[in-house]
Amino acid sequence: MKILDIYKQYEIPPDLIEHQLNVASVGQFIWDTLLPPFQKTVSVDDLTKALLIHDMGNFAKYNLEKFPIKGWSAEYAKEAQKRFIAKWGDNATEATYKIAEDLGVSSDIVEIMRSIGFENASNIYKETNHAQMISNYADQRVTPEGVMPLLERLEEGRARYVLTPRFRNKDKNEKRKDRRAYNKGRDALLGIESLLFTFSNIGPEYVIDETIAVYKSKLMIYDFNAK
């Protein structure tokens, strides 16, 4: 089944489709530029599949009143989310892995999916698993507006986070602990970036919307079930 048909089957919102396609495109582009000895350590098919479905469950946590879905009517979005939660639950992470299981993906693909997330960066950096490094890094380079330089992306996200009630309601000790955790994750991701592009024939500045466009166009017709 083609990936766009899978997204349609699970009623994945357009912006979430766009995000997963962009992250998978970044991942494929980075893999494609790795030097051959390092390319061989990563299954590009497993990497691609993991990135194409890594956030499938996020529809469960959409705040439709605050953030309407472009291209969907309010009523359709509300009913689609109701169907989604009824089938997959309201926990976005759990829903993602339930869908992965429903799709019958391998444990290797699930392992790559589990490595994605800012909070996992420091462990990924220590283990130097190339597939997990690429997947975690690729996700951190993509925003709703497109691909951004890593540090700019991290600092922009941090600036937004410190304005939220979730952060502002913390006491001083919690805020210091939060800052240390952010610094640890940021430094790990910068380390991952440095390592990845040591193994590559390009620099991170070449990972931009224009260079991933050809990968994205091919992913639009990607056969997810192809072996």
N, C-alpha and C positions, 0 to 999 in steps of 0.2 A: 504493500500500500504506500502511496506517495505521502510525504510528510504533511502536505497541505490538506490531504484528505483525512489524515489522523487528527490534525488540529480541528477540522470541521466536525469530525465524529465526536470529539470530546468538548465541543463548544468552547474553544479557547478564544479569548478576546483578541482583537487585531493587534493591540499594543503589546500583548504578551507574545503573540506570534512573532512580531517584529523583533522583540528583544532576543528571543531564543534563536532566531535566524541570524541576527547580528553576532551574538556570542559564538555560535557555531562557525560563522564565517571567519571571525578572528582566530578561533582555534585552528581551523584548517589552514589559514594563511601562515600562521606561525609554524605549524607542522611542516608545511611545504617548504619553508625556508631553513629548516634545520639541516645541519650537515648530516650526510648519510649515516654515520655510526650512531647518531642520536635518534634519527628518524626511525631506525630499526627497533628502538626500544618502545615505540608507541604504535598501537593499532589505530590508524586514522579512522577506521570505520567505527570502532568502539568510542573513540573520542567524539566523533561527529554525532553519533546517536545520543550519547550522554548529554551533550550540549543542546541538542535539539529538543530535549524533553526535560531539562533540569529544573524548570520552574512551572511545570504543568499544573501543579496544585494551587498556584498563587491566586487563581480566580476566586478561591474560597474566601480570601481575606480582602477582596476589593470593597472599598467604601463607595458604593454607587451613587449615593446622594452627594458626596463631596467631590467625587471624581467620575463623572459620567464617561461611558465608553464611546469614543468617537466611532461613528459608523453604525452604531446600534441604537435603536430606540430605547428609551428608559424602561418601557414595559418589557421589551424582549430581554434586555440585560437582566432585569430583576427576575424574570421567570427562568432564564438560562442559569443564573447563579443558584436559584432555588433547586433546580434539577441537579446541578453539579454537586451541591452540598448534600443533597439527599442520597446521592450515589457514592460520593467519595469522602464525605465528612467535611467539617469546618476547620480542620487543622491543615494548613497549606502544605507543610512538610510531609505529613502522613499521606495526604491526598496525592502528592507527587509520586511517592513510592508505591502506592496502590495502583496508580495508573501505569507505572513502569512494570509492575508485576502483571497487570492486565495485558500489556503489550508483549509480555514474554521476553523481555530483554535479559541478557546474561548477568551473572553476578559481577563480572568485570566492569560492565557498563554502570551498574548500580554503585560500585565502589568509586568510580570516577565521579558520579553525581554527588556522592556523599562528601567528596573532597571540596566541593564548591562552597564558597562563603568566606567572608572576611575573617570570621572567627577561627577558620581552619588554616589560615595562611602560615602561621608560625610552625605548626606541625608538618605541613606540606614542605616547607622550606628545609626542615631538618631531614626529612626522609628522602628528598630529591627524587621522587617518582615523577618522571617526565610528563606522563599523561595527566597526572593530578596537578602538576605545576602549570601546565598549559591551560587546563580547564579553569582552575581557580583564577589565574591571571586574566584569561580572556573575559571572564564574567566581570572582573573589576574594571576593565577598560571600556565597558559599554554603559551608556546612560540612555534615558528616553530620547535625548537629542542626537544620539549617535556615539561614535567612538571618540574618546578623549584621552589625552596623555594621563598616565597613571597617577602621578602626584596631584595633578590638577583635579582629577576625578575624586581622589580620596579627600583632599582638603575641601572641595565643594560639598561633598557628602557630610563631612564632619561639621562644617559651618551650619548646614541645615539642621543637623542633629542637635547641636547645642542650643538651638532655639526652641526645641520641642519641650512640652511639659514633662515628658519622660526623663529628660536630662535635668531640667531646671528644678524639678522636685526632689532631686537627690541632695543629700547632705555633702559637706565638704570632703569627707573621707571617701564617700562613694564617687564623687566627681574626680578626685585624684586617682582612684583605682580605675575609673573609666578611661581617664587620659592615658594611664600607663598601658592599658589594654589596647587602646588605639595606636599608641606609639609602637607597641610590639608588633601589631598586625601590619602597620604601615612599613616598618623596617623589614619585616619578612617579605612583603610583596615587592619592595624595592630590591631585595636580595634575589627573589625569584626572577624578577625582570632582568637583573644583571646576569644571572646564570643562563637563562633561556637564550639571551642574545649573544652570550659567549659561544653557544652551540649553533649560532645562526649565521647566515651570510648577509644579514641586514641589521639595522638598529631599531629600537622601539619607535622611533619617530616615523617609521614607514608604515606603522599600523594605524591606518586612517580609513575613513569611509570610502575614499576612492580606491584604495588598494584591495579592500575586501569585497567590492561590488561584484566582481566576476564570480567569486565564491558564492555569494548570496544568490545570484541568478541561477547558478547550478543547483543550489540547495532547494530552490523552489520546486524542482522536479525530482528531488532526491527520493529514491525508493528505500524506505526505511527498513523493509523486511529483506532486502537483498543481502545475500551472504557473500 
